[in-house]
């Protein structure tokens, strides 16, 4: 039957027969408990004495009639007769009764957070088509961890509550264990989502804030409200600061996992309908808007139709891309009219692609039966009415029902199931599969986030005693400030969280003389970026320190436009906002390893570590003199969390290359700086000098090539991304002579660049896998910048390249210069002109500076960061006095 010929009878058949993905339900009780539990509670959230009045409610009367049909009883059978028949069926063959109740269910996503004698989630597989999956209740996991800590004597109670440090350490131990458990569940294929019952505990009005604010509030809540009565309350987490912290934690973990690998497991929230220990006003999901805004990549499922706040929930599911409304629990706990009205209210605004189906089946198999029977009845009434009125065609109604009952949950929870019989109905609407396209942050993003500051976890696990805050000044000189870990904690507890330094410190030379760009009046503030924390190598005498990169801010903590690191981040954001393009950057660390020699008069000189050496070789001399140091460097980098993808000898004497993995731009530079620092420290321990100087010895120079790839999870067409990539390259090539003032900022930099020497050559050109051009195309969306060396401020250099590329993308510049497939020096003048190769790179810093000063349009794209750029390059001549066989740049 073609979908175009569908009739209202087809709509009814589809509603009646479409298998159900039950996106939220609970384990069934084991047989003995199943027979003992009060069955009256199966159709009501009421408890205690209030449950007795439920026998006079419309939902109970309707359920009674349907249970008579299920059990094969006459129409006049009362509740006592129904209960007796049920007991008999359970004694006779409980499995058959359960199978009958779950008929039509394709799979169940089971919240197994109830405590009691329940069957495990996978026991239910025997009754459904596809294996059941788990929904992890986060508060249940938290209680288990806290109970375990109590049994191990790790929770301060009674008199120990007065020990603030003990309470603080206990909180850190708990939240760390909780997050480790959540990360394990994120990686567990049996777990397809998470659930929070914060609605029951402290309400849906989740108080957000900075990591420090959330942690401090949670610690106070933990110390003052949880610990004093934790055992008495059976470790139930029901204090606002703690509950909010748990929800924020799982939100950050899910969002970070999505950024890392593209997989975001949904987070379900109990909303609305509940028993008398819920605050009805605080169960309105409308109060969650700030939380929804902060976690846009976390799929949020509002459970139980949010009754009586269905309209509010539908509104949220409509205006927030990541919010879904579950149509559950109201079947069978609300009357027929109420159920139909709930579906209508949900459909007033909510797209049918954002509605999910569930039973909230729990304890008794009959709860599944009643929910699905009544739910299909309500869908039939509402959708057939819409078809009759002409609001929907029969085909549209069919697809809406299939999406609600099956496809939406299949897609959202990434179940990979196939709706049986869909080929019969045609393809009036394509079901969107899980996308294979993920952003670079999702593939190579930062480690899983945490509400406990990452540095605290690192400090605790590694007994770290010192924190080294680092930043690059305008001279590309590394500056730092040391803190004992306690003092750093105080700095972070201060809402400012930054260090004041003189503005003039950005322009002083390595020996602290004032340069021409040093302005000693005024202050700026150095703010640590806690996400950049990394252990310092423990190979030397200092074994308990960590480094953190920093940015420049004003007193209010706002990034300064003159901060190269902040400017790089703003350019990355601009690409994302205006062009839906993300970047990955992979650096190649070229380093020259040197022996240190001391003359009789105390002068230090340097010589290559090995000389029987060429690109990609492993000579006997290298094996004896260099390999142990090289492998020690790789191992040291791995210990601080920097994974080297490959390493090999380079063409210069004593020269080696370490290839770093691709990362988002700012993170890539952070890791580059910390990796280079580690390499130098490992060398220094062995009395070896590791330098990134462009020309430490006559001959082959040392570069710092950067691979830049353009990616998008929005631009699905590879041809469109290729066009953007070519415009990016066109922009870079147009400004390349000016860019050299930033990427090769010192006179000696131009001594490295030469034709016919693997340095990228001296012509403004590009070529596919042509290493004699300064811009090499690796593939359609990946480029290697080769006119770059280790003396550049890499934040500034990368910002300079991206700014030029942005000009090309924004103006849709065509890549008119042709792909150069030979060494440009081998071409005649006419051949070069035919390719568009007509300009040369600057041959000196002075020439580069002059070109840079004339590039006014380029200045505008660099924005106010031009001040930092000009300062960086204007003082360059101060830093280097190139001399043969000597390294004046000992700090590099």
C-alpha positions in Angstrom: 0.0 0.0 0.0 1.5 3.4 -1.0 1.5 6.1 1.6 -0.3 8.5 -0.7 -3.4 6.2 -0.7 -3.5 5.9 3.1 -7.0 6.1 4.7 -8.3 6.7 8.2 -8.6 2.9 8.6 -4.9 2.7 7.9 -4.3 5.3 10.7 -6.3 3.1 13.1 -4.4 0.0 12.1 -1.0 1.7 12.6 -2.1 3.0 16.0 -3.2 -0.4 17.0 -0.2 -2.4 15.7 2.9 -0.2 15.7 5.4 -1.8 18.2 6.3 0.4 21.1 9.7 1.6 22.3 8.9 2.2 25.9 11.4 5.0 26.7 10.8 5.0 30.5 9.6 2.1 32.8 10.8 0.1 35.8 11.7 -3.4 36.7 8.9 -5.9 37.7 8.8 -7.2 41.2 9.9 -10.8 41.8 7.0 -13.2 42.1 6.6 -13.4 45.9 6.7 -9.6 46.3 4.5 -9.3 43.2 1.8 -11.2 45.0 2.1 -9.3 48.2 2.3 -5.7 47.0 -1.0 -3.7 47.1 -2.2 -3.9 43.6 -4.5 -0.9 44.0 -1.3 1.3 43.7 -0.9 0.2 40.1 -3.1 3.1 38.8 -2.4 5.8 41.3 0.5 7.8 42.8 -1.4 8.1 46.1 0.1 6.3 49.1 -1.0 5.4 52.6 -4.5 6.3 53.6 -5.0 8.4 50.5 -4.8 5.3 48.4 -8.0 3.9 49.8 -10.0 6.8 48.2 -8.5 5.9 44.8 -11.1 3.1 44.5 -13.7 5.8 43.7 -11.7 7.6 41.0 -12.4 7.4 37.2 -9.0 5.9 36.4 -9.6 3.0 38.8 -13.1 2.3 37.4 -11.7 2.2 33.8 -8.8 0.0 34.8 -11.1 -2.4 36.6 -13.1 -3.0 33.4 -9.9 -3.6 31.3 -8.5 -5.9 33.9 -11.7 -8.0 33.7 -11.0 -8.4 30.0 -7.4 -9.3 30.6 -8.2 -11.9 33.2 -11.2 -13.3 31.4 -13.7 -12.3 34.1 -17.4 -11.4 33.7 -18.4 -7.7 33.5 -19.8 -7.7 37.0 -16.7 -9.0 38.8 -15.7 -6.7 41.6 -12.2 -5.7 42.8 -12.1 -8.6 45.2 -12.8 -11.1 42.4 -10.3 -9.4 40.2 -7.6 -9.6 42.9 -8.4 -13.3 43.5 -8.2 -14.1 39.8 -4.9 -12.3 39.5 -3.4 -14.3 42.4 -4.5 -17.5 40.7 -2.9 -16.5 37.4 0.4 -15.6 39.1 0.4 -19.0 40.9 -0.5 -20.8 37.7 1.9 -19.3 35.2 3.2 -15.8 36.0 5.4 -15.8 32.8 2.4 -16.2 30.5 0.6 -13.3 32.3 3.6 -11.0 31.9 4.1 -11.9 28.3 0.4 -11.1 27.6 0.8 -7.7 29.4 3.9 -6.7 27.5 2.6 -7.8 24.1 3.3 -5.2 21.4 6.4 -3.8 23.2 9.5 -3.8 21.1 11.9 -2.9 23.8 12.0 -1.2 27.2 14.4 1.4 28.6 14.4 0.5 32.3 15.1 2.8 35.2 16.4 0.3 37.7 16.9 2.7 40.5 14.2 1.3 42.8 15.4 -0.5 45.9 13.7 -3.9 46.6 13.2 -7.4 45.3 13.0 -6.6 41.6 14.1 -8.6 38.6 17.3 -7.2 36.8 16.7 -5.1 33.7 17.9 -7.8 31.3 15.5 -10.4 32.7 12.7 -8.6 30.8 14.4 -9.4 27.5 12.3 -12.6 27.2 9.1 -10.6 26.8 10.2 -8.1 24.1 11.6 -8.1 20.6 14.9 -6.3 21.2 17.0 -6.5 24.3 16.1 -4.0 27.1 18.5 -1.2 28.0 19.3 0.7 31.2 18.4 4.2 32.3 20.7 5.0 35.3 19.1 6.9 38.1 21.8 9.3 39.3 20.5 9.8 42.9 20.5 6.0 43.4 24.2 5.8 42.4 25.0 8.7 44.7 23.4 7.0 47.6 25.2 3.7 47.0 28.6 5.6 46.9 27.8 7.5 50.1 26.7 4.3 51.9 29.9 2.6 50.8 32.0 5.5 52.1 30.1 5.3 55.4 30.8 1.6 55.8 34.5 2.3 55.0 34.6 5.0 57.6 35.2 7.7 55.1 32.3 10.0 56.0 32.9 12.4 58.9 30.0 12.0 61.3 29.3 13.1 64.9 32.3 15.0 66.3 34.2 14.7 63.0 31.7 17.1 61.5 33.6 20.0 63.1 36.7 19.1 61.0 36.1 21.3 57.9 39.0 19.8 56.0 37.7 16.3 56.6 34.3 17.3 55.3 35.9 19.0 52.3 38.0 15.9 51.5 35.0 13.7 51.9 32.9 15.8 49.5 35.7 15.7 46.9 36.1 12.0 47.3 32.4 11.5 46.9 31.8 13.7 43.9 34.9 12.3 42.2 33.6 8.7 42.7 30.2 9.8 41.5 31.7 11.3 38.3 33.9 8.3 37.7 30.8 6.1 37.9 28.9 8.4 35.5 31.8 8.3 33.0 31.8 4.5 33.2 28.1 4.5 32.4 28.6 7.0 29.5 31.0 4.4 28.1 28.6 1.4 28.8 26.6 0.3 25.8 23.9 -1.2 28.0 23.2 2.3 29.4 21.3 4.5 27.0 20.4 7.3 29.3 20.2 8.8 32.8 17.4 9.9 35.0 17.1 12.4 37.9 14.4 12.5 40.5 15.5 15.9 41.7 11.9 16.9 41.2 11.0 14.7 44.2 14.0 15.8 46.3 14.5 19.5 46.1 12.5 20.6 43.0 13.3 21.4 39.3 14.6 25.0 40.0 18.2 24.0 39.7 20.6 26.7 40.8 23.5 27.0 38.3 26.7 29.0 38.5 30.4 28.7 38.1 32.1 25.4 39.0 33.5 27.0 42.1 30.1 28.4 43.2 28.3 25.0 42.6 31.1 23.2 44.5 31.0 25.6 47.4 27.2 25.4 47.7 27.3 21.7 47.4 30.0 21.4 50.1 27.9 23.5 52.5 24.8 21.5 51.8 26.8 18.2 52.3 28.3 19.4 55.6 25.4 21.1 57.2 22.4 19.2 55.9 23.4 15.8 54.7 26.1 14.5 57.0 24.4 15.1 60.3 21.5 12.7 59.5 23.0 10.7 56.6 22.7 7.2 58.2 19.3 7.9 59.7 17.9 8.9 56.3 19.6 5.9 54.6 22.0 8.1 52.6 19.1 9.6 50.6 20.4 12.7 48.9 17.8 15.4 49.6 19.6 18.6 50.2 19.4 21.3 47.5 23.1 22.1 47.0 24.0 18.4 46.7 21.1 17.6 44.4 21.8 20.5 42.2 25.4 19.6 42.0 24.6 16.0 40.9 22.4 17.2 38.1 24.9 19.8 37.0 27.7 17.2 37.1 25.9 14.7 34.9 24.9 17.6 32.6 28.6 18.6 32.2 29.7 15.0 31.7 27.1 14.3 29.0 27.8 17.6 27.2 31.6 17.0 27.3 31.1 13.4 26.0 29.0 14.8 23.1 31.8 17.3 22.3 34.4 14.5 22.5 32.7 11.8 20.4 29.3 13.0 19.2 27.3 10.7 21.4 25.0 12.4 23.9 23.0 10.1 26.1 19.7 11.7 27.2 19.0 12.9 30.7 15.4 12.2 31.9 13.7 14.3 34.5 10.7 13.3 36.6 8.4 16.2 36.1 4.8 16.9 37.3 2.8 13.9 38.4 3.9 12.4 41.7 2.9 11.4 45.2 2.6 13.7 48.3 6.3 14.1 48.9 6.6 16.2 45.7 6.3 20.0 45.7 3.7 20.5 42.9 4.9 24.1 42.2 8.5 23.0 42.0 7.6 20.2 39.6 6.8 22.6 36.8 9.5 22.2 34.1 9.2 25.9 33.2 11.6 26.6 36.1 14.4 24.7 34.3 15.0 27.2 31.5 18.4 28.4 32.8 19.6 24.8 33.1 18.3 24.1 29.6 20.2 27.1 28.3 23.5 26.1 29.9 23.4 22.6 28.5 22.3 22.9 24.9 24.0 19.7 23.8 22.4 17.5 26.5 19.2 15.9 25.3 16.6 16.5 28.0 13.5 14.3 28.4 10.6 15.7 30.5 8.9 12.6 31.8 5.3 11.9 32.7 3.7 14.4 30.3 4.7 17.0 33.0 1.1 16.7 34.1 -0.5 19.1 35.0 2.1 21.3 33.2 1.9 19.6 29.8 1.5 22.9 28.0 4.6 24.4 29.7 6.6 21.2 28.8 5.4 21.3 25.2 6.5 24.9 25.0 10.0 24.0 26.2 10.2 21.1 23.7 9.2 23.5 21.0 11.7 26.3 21.6 14.7 24.2 22.9 16.2 21.9 20.3 17.5 19.5 22.9 14.2 19.1 24.9 11.7 16.2 24.4 8.4 15.6 26.0 7.5 12.1 27.2 3.8 11.1 27.0 3.8 8.7 29.9 2.4 7.8 33.4 -0.9 9.6 32.7 -1.8 6.2 31.2 -3.6 4.8 33.3 -3.5 7.3 36.1 -5.6 10.0 34.5 -9.2 9.6 33.2 -9.9 9.1 29.5 -10.9 12.7 28.9 -7.7 13.9 30.8 -5.5 11.6 28.7 -7.0 12.9 25.4 -6.7 16.5 26.6 -3.0 15.9 27.5 -2.2 14.6 24.0 -4.0 17.6 22.5 -2.1 20.0 24.7 1.1 18.4 23.8 0.3 18.7 20.1 -0.8 22.4 20.4 2.8 23.5 19.9 5.2 20.5 20.1 6.5 18.9 16.9 5.6 15.3 16.7 9.4 14.6 16.3 9.9 15.8 19.9 7.2 13.5 21.5 8.2 10.2 23.1 6.1 7.2 24.4 6.4 5.5 27.7 4.3 3.5 30.2 6.1 4.2 33.4 5.3 0.6 34.0 6.4 -0.5 37.4 6.1 -3.3 39.9 3.1 -5.0 38.2 3.0 -6.2 34.6 -0.5 -5.0 34.4 0.7 -1.4 34.5 2.3 -1.9 31.1 -0.9 -3.4 29.7 -3.1 -0.7 31.0 -0.8 2.1 29.9 -0.4 0.9 26.3 -4.1 -0.1 25.9 -5.3 3.3 27.1 -2.6 5.2 25.3 -3.4 3.7 21.9 -7.1 4.4 22.5 -6.3 8.1 23.2 -4.0 8.4 20.2 -6.8 6.8 18.0 -9.3 9.3 19.2 -7.1 12.4 18.8 -5.4 11.6 15.5 -8.5 10.2 13.8 -10.3 13.4 14.8 -7.5 15.5 13.3 -7.7 13.5 10.1 -11.5 13.9 10.0 -11.2 17.7 10.4 -8.6 17.9 7.7 -5.8 19.1 10.1 -3.7 16.1 9.1 -3.7 13.8 6.1 -3.9 10.1 6.9 -0.3 9.7 5.8 0.8 12.6 8.1 -1.1 11.0 11.0 0.5 7.6 10.3 4.0 9.0 10.4 3.3 11.1 13.5 2.1 8.0 15.3 5.1 5.9 14.2 7.5 8.6 15.3 5.8 9.0 18.7 5.6 5.2 19.4 8.9 4.1 17.9 11.1 6.3 15.8 11.7 9.3 18.0 13.0 7.1 20.9 15.0 4.9 18.5 16.8 8.0 17.2 17.2 9.9 20.5 18.6 6.9 22.4 20.6 5.6 19.4 19.1 2.2 19.6 19.7 1.3 16.0 16.4 -0.6 15.7 14.2 -1.1 12.6 10.5 -0.4 12.7 8.8 -3.5 11.3 6.7 -3.1 8.2 7.7 0.5 7.4 8.3 -0.5 3.7 4.5 -1.1 3.4 3.7 2.5 4.1 6.1 4.2 1.7 8.5 6.9 2.5 6.4 10.0 2.9 8.9 11.3 5.5 12.4 10.1 6.0 13.5 9.0 9.5 16.7 11.0 10.3 19.4 8.5 11.3 22.1 9.3 13.9 24.6 11.5 12.1 28.0 10.3 11.3 29.3 13.9 11.0 30.8 15.1 14.3 32.6 18.3 15.0 36.3 18.4 15.8 35.5 19.1 19.5 33.4 16.0 19.5 36.3 13.9 18.0 39.2 15.4 19.8 37.7 17.6 22.5 38.9 18.1 26.0 38.6 15.5 28.7 35.3 14.8 30.4 34.2 17.9 32.3 33.5 18.0 36.0 31.8 20.3 38.5 34.8 19.6 40.8 37.5 21.8 39.3 39.7 19.5 37.2 42.8 20.9 38.9 41.5 19.7 42.3 41.1 16.2 41.1 44.5 16.2 39.5 46.1 17.6 42.7 44.4 15.0 44.9 45.4 12.1 42.7 49.0 13.1 42.1 49.8 14.8 45.5 50.6 18.0 43.6 52.0 20.7 45.8 52.8 23.5 43.4 50.8 25.2 40.6 52.7 27.1 37.9 50.6 29.7 36.1 52.1 30.5 32.7 51.5 33.0 29.9 53.3 34.2 26.8 54.3 37.8 26.7 54.5 39.9 23.5 58.0 38.7 23.0 56.8 35.1 23.0 58.7 34.7 26.2 57.2 32.3 28.7 56.4 34.0 32.0 55.2 32.3 35.1 54.0 32.6 38.7 54.4 29.8 41.2 51.8 29.0 43.9 51.8 26.5 46.7 48.6 24.5 46.1 46.9 26.0 49.2 47.5 29.5 48.0 46.2 28.7 44.6 43.1 27.3 46.1 42.6 30.6 47.9 43.1 32.5 44.6 40.5 30.3 42.9 38.1 30.8 45.8 38.4 34.5 45.3 35.7 35.5 42.8 38.3 37.5 40.9 40.6 34.5 40.5 43.4 36.4 38.7 46.9 37.8 39.2 47.7 41.5 38.7 50.9 42.3 36.8 52.3 45.5 35.2 51.3 46.1 31.7 54.9 46.7 31.0 55.7 43.1 31.8 54.3 42.2 28.4 57.1 44.0 26.6 60.3 43.3 28.5 63.2 41.3 27.1 64.2 37.9 28.4 66.9 39.6 30.6 64.2 42.1 31.9 65.4 45.2 30.0 62.7 47.5 28.7 62.0 47.1 25.0 60.6 49.8 22.7 57.1 48.3 23.3 57.3 48.2 27.1 54.7 50.5 28.7 55.2 50.3 32.5 52.1 52.3 33.4 48.9 50.4 34.2 48.0 46.9 35.1 46.5 43.8 33.4 45.3 40.7 35.0 46.4 37.1 34.4 43.6 34.6 34.7 44.4 30.9 34.8 42.4 28.7 32.5 41.8 25.7 34.7 40.9 23.4 31.8 44.5 23.7 30.6 46.0 22.1 33.7 48.8 19.6 33.0 51.3 17.9 35.3 54.9 19.0 34.9 57.3 16.2 34.2 58.4 14.4 37.3 61.7 13.3 35.8 63.6 16.1 37.5 64.0 17.3 41.0 60.5 18.9 41.0 58.1 15.9 41.1 54.9 17.5 42.4 54.0 20.5 40.2 51.5 21.2 37.5 51.2 23.9 34.9 48.2 26.0 33.9 48.0 28.4 30.9 46.5 31.8 31.3 44.9 34.7 29.4 44.9 38.5 30.0 41.7 40.1 31.4 40.6 43.4 32.9 39.7 43.7 36.5 36.2 42.3 35.9 37.6 39.1 34.4 36.7 40.0 30.8 39.2 38.9 28.1 41.3 41.8 26.8 41.4 42.4 23.1 45.1 42.7 23.3 45.4 39.1 24.6 46.6 36.8 21.8 45.1 33.7 23.4 41.7 35.4 23.8 41.8 36.8 20.2 42.5 33.3 18.9 39.5 32.0 20.7 37.3 34.8 19.5 38.3 34.1 15.9 37.4 30.4 16.3 34.1 31.4 17.7 33.5 33.8 14.8 34.1 31.0 12.3 31.6 28.8 14.2 28.9 31.6 14.5 29.1 33.0 11.0 30.2 30.0 8.9 29.5 26.9 11.0 33.1 25.9 10.6 35.3 24.3 13.3 39.0 23.9 13.2 41.5 21.2 14.3 45.1 22.1 14.6 47.9 19.6 14.7 51.5 20.9 15.4 54.7 19.2 14.4 57.4 19.9 17.1 60.8 20.2 15.4 63.6 20.4 17.9 67.3 20.4 17.8 69.0 18.4 20.5 72.4 19.7 21.6 75.4 18.8 23.7 76.4 21.5 26.2 80.1 22.3 26.3 81.8 24.7 28.7 85.1 26.4 27.8 87.9 27.1 30.3 86.8 30.7 30.6 83.2 29.6 31.5 81.6 30.3 28.2 78.9 27.8 27.1 78.7 26.5 23.6 76.5 23.9 21.8 77.0 21.2 19.3 74.5 18.7 17.7 73.8 15.6 19.7 74.4 13.5 16.7 75.7 14.2 13.2 75.5 10.8 11.4 71.9 11.7 10.8 69.4 12.3 8.1 65.6 12.4 7.7 64.0 9.2 8.9 67.3 7.5 9.8 68.4 5.4 12.8 72.1 5.2 12.6 74.4 3.5 15.1 75.3 7.0 16.4 71.7 7.9 16.8 70.9 4.6 18.6 73.7 5.1 21.1 73.6 8.9 21.6 70.0 9.9 20.9 67.4 7.2 21.1 67.3 6.9 24.8 66.7 10.6 25.2 64.1 10.5 22.4 62.1 7.7 23.9 62.4 9.2 27.4 60.8 12.4 26.0 57.9 10.4 24.5 57.3 8.6 27.7 57.5 11.8 29.7 55.0 13.4 27.4 52.6 10.5 27.8 52.9 10.8 31.6 51.7 14.4 31.5 48.8 13.4 29.1 50.3 14.4 25.7 50.2 11.5 23.3 52.7 11.7 20.5 51.3 10.2 17.3 54.7 9.5 15.8 58.3 10.7 16.0 61.3 10.6 13.7 64.7 12.2 12.9 64.6 15.3 10.7 67.1 16.5 8.1 69.2 18.8 10.3 72.0 17.6 12.6 70.6 16.5 16.0 67.1 17.4 14.7 64.0 15.4 15.6 60.2 15.8 15.1 57.4 14.8 17.4 53.9 14.9 15.9 51.1 16.0 18.2 47.4 15.0 17.7 44.9 17.5 16.3 43.0 19.6 18.8 40.8 22.7 18.8 43.1 25.7 18.2 43.5 27.2 21.7 43.9 23.8 23.2 46.4 22.8 20.5 48.6 25.8 21.4 48.3 25.2 25.1 49.4 21.6 24.6 52.2 22.6 22.2 53.7 25.0 24.8 53.4 22.5 27.6 54.9 19.7 25.4 57.8 21.9 24.3 58.5 22.8 27.9 58.5 19.1 28.9 60.9 18.2 26.1 63.3 20.9 27.2 63.1 19.8 30.9 63.8 16.2 30.0 66.8 17.3 28.0 68.1 19.6 30.7 68.0 16.7 33.3 70.5 14.9 31.0 72.6 18.0 30.4 71.2 18.3 26.9 69.8 21.4 25.3 66.6 21.2 23.4 66.0 24.3 21.2 63.4 25.5 18.8 65.7 28.1 17.4 65.1 28.4 13.6 68.8 28.1 12.7 70.9 26.8 15.6 73.6 25.5 13.3 74.5 26.3 9.7 72.5 24.3 7.2 69.0 22.9 7.6 66.8 25.0 9.9 64.1 24.1 12.4 60.4 25.0 11.7 57.1 24.5 13.6 54.7 23.4 10.9 50.9 23.6 11.7 48.2 21.4 10.1 44.9 23.2 10.0 41.7 21.4 9.0 38.2 22.8 8.5 35.3 20.7 9.8 31.6 21.2 10.2 28.7 19.2 11.8 26.3 21.6 10.0 27.7 21.7 6.5 26.9 18.1 5.4 28.0 18.6 1.8 31.7 17.8 1.3 31.7 20.0 -1.8 30.5 23.0 0.1 33.1 22.5 2.8 35.7 22.2 0.1 34.7 25.5 -1.4 35.0 27.1 2.1 38.4 25.5 2.5 39.6 26.9 -0.8 38.3 30.4 0.2 40.2 30.0 3.4 43.4 29.2 1.6 42.8 32.1 -0.9 42.6 34.5 2.1 45.8 33.1 3.6 47.7 33.3 0.4 46.6 36.8 -0.3 48.0 38.0 3.1 50.9 35.5 3.4 53.7 38.1 3.1 52.1 40.1 5.9 51.4 37.0 8.0 55.1 36.2 7.9 55.8 39.2 10.2 53.8 37.2 12.9 54.8 33.6 12.0 58.5 34.4 11.5 59.0 37.3 13.9 62.7 37.5 14.2 65.6 38.2 11.8 67.0 34.7 12.1 63.7 33.3 11.0 64.4 34.4 7.4 67.8 32.7 7.4 65.9 29.4 7.7 63.7 29.9 4.7 65.4 29.0 1.4 64.5 27.3 -1.8 65.3 23.7 -2.5 65.8 22.9 1.2 62.4 21.4 2.4 61.5 24.7 4.1 58.5 25.6 2.0 60.4 27.8 -0.4 60.3 31.5 -0.9 57.4 31.8 -3.4 53.8 32.6 -2.4 52.3 29.4 -3.7 50.3 26.3 -2.7 50.5 22.7 -3.8 48.9 19.4 -3.0 51.6 17.6 -1.0 54.2 20.0 -2.3 56.7 20.6 0.5 58.4 23.4 -1.4 55.4 25.7 -1.1 54.6 27.6 2.1 51.0 26.4 2.1 50.7 22.6 1.4 47.3 21.0 0.8 47.1 17.6 2.5 43.5 17.0 1.4 40.4 19.0 0.4 39.9 20.5 3.9 43.4 20.3 5.5 46.3 22.6 5.0 49.8 22.7 6.3 51.4 26.1 7.1 55.1 25.8 6.6 56.3 29.4 7.0 56.2 29.2 10.8 58.9 28.7 13.3 59.4 28.1 17.1 60.1 31.8 18.0 56.6 32.9 17.2 53.9 33.5 19.8 51.8 30.6 18.6 48.5 32.1 19.8 49.2 35.2 17.8 50.6 33.3 14.8 47.6 31.0 14.6 45.2 33.9 15.0 47.0 35.7 12.2 46.5 32.7 9.9 42.8 32.3 10.8 42.1 36.0 10.5 43.4 36.0 6.9 41.5 32.8 6.2 38.3 34.4 7.6 38.7 37.2 5.1 38.7 34.7 2.4 35.7 32.8 3.7 33.7 35.9 4.4 34.4 37.3 1.0 34.0 33.9 -0.8 37.3 34.4 -2.4 37.9 31.9 -5.2 41.2 30.0 -5.1 42.5 31.4 -8.4 46.1 30.4 -7.9 46.6 27.0 -9.4 47.8 23.8 -7.7 51.6 23.9 -8.0 52.8 20.3 -8.6 56.5 21.0 -9.0 59.1 22.9 -7.1 58.4 26.6 -8.0 62.1 27.2 -8.5 62.1 24.7 -11.4 59.5 26.7 -13.3 60.1 29.4 -15.8 58.7 32.9 -15.2 56.0 32.2 -17.7 55.1 28.9 -16.1 54.9 30.5 -12.7 52.7 33.3 -14.0 50.4 30.7 -15.6 49.9 29.2 -12.1 49.4 32.6 -10.5 52.8 32.3 -8.6 54.0 35.9 -9.0 55.0 37.1 -5.5 57.8 36.0 -3.1 57.8 35.8 0.6 59.7 38.6 2.5 63.4 37.9 2.6 63.9 39.8 5.9 62.1 40.9 8.9 62.2 44.5 7.8 60.5 43.6 4.5 57.9 41.6 6.4 57.2 44.5 8.8 56.8 46.9 5.9 54.3 44.5 4.2 52.4 44.1 7.4 52.1 47.8 8.0 50.6 48.3 4.6 47.9 45.5 5.0 45.1 47.7 6.3 42.3 45.3 5.6 44.2 42.6 7.3 44.6 44.9 10.4 40.8 45.3 10.6 40.3 41.5 10.7 43.0 41.2 13.4 41.0 43.8 15.3 42.5 45.3 18.5 44.8 42.3 18.7 46.9 44.2 16.2 48.5 46.1 19.2 49.8 42.8 20.5 50.9 41.8 17.0 52.8 45.1 16.4 54.4 44.8 19.8 55.4 41.3 19.2 57.1 42.0 15.9 58.4 45.5 16.7 60.5 44.1 19.5 61.7 41.1 17.6 65.2 42.4 16.7 65.9 42.8 20.4 65.6 39.1 21.1 67.9 37.6 18.6 71.5 38.3 17.7 72.3 35.5 15.3 75.8 34.2 15.6 77.2 31.1 14.1 77.3 28.0 16.2 75.7 29.7 19.2 72.3 29.8 20.7 71.4 33.2 22.1 67.9 32.0 22.6 68.5 29.8 25.6 64.9 30.4 26.8 63.4 28.9 23.6 
